[in-house]
Amino acid sequence: MERIILGIDPGTTIMGFGLIGVEKSKMNFLLLDELMLHKYESHAARLKRIFVKTLAIIDEYHPDELAIEAPFFGKNVQSMLKLGRAQGVAMAAGLYRELPITEYSPKKIKMSITGNGNASKEQVAAMLQHLLGLKEIPKHLDATDGLAAAVCHFFNSGKSQSTQSVSSWAAFVKDNPDRKL
């Protein structure tokens, strides 16, 4: 493989993730899975599990890049905060392993996969099944959402993007001086 892309759909009840390999401008399916977080009662325990699992995936599969779905803006502030923390913990794991990270909005991911930024999770899953030759679609579509982030990154590699990409803590701090603690 020339490179491996890890895609993550962060969540505090289910974190979906997928891996694709890229060889000669062709993507190959590697993995599709989910991390079930229901059994962890505290939010802190769930965040720790996300961090540990993300590190384990990185250490086992050695991806070259991480693509992650950005939190969408909803009306429930508490849900957005929890989702943002889940995303931040997954990103921290990637940064800890020095992976370049690119963040994509849910609309951008859906548009890249289906051509429709308002596509349903089922439509995204069906298109991924077609594109990658998946035998079946998983019960929870969080897994295919994670895989969709990786495929979106593959489709957008080398193009100018309006997404935020970071390669290290130092780069993030330099690019965001107003966000220092």
Secondary structure by P-SEA (a helix, b strand, c coil): ccbbbbbbbccccbbbbbbbbbcccbbbbcbbbbbbccccccaaaaaaaaaaaaaaaaaaccccbbbbbcccccccaaaaaaaaaaaaaaaaaaaaabbbbbbbcaaaaaaaccccccccaaaaaaaaaaacccccccccaaaaaaaaaaaaaaaaccccccbbbbccaaaaaaacccccc
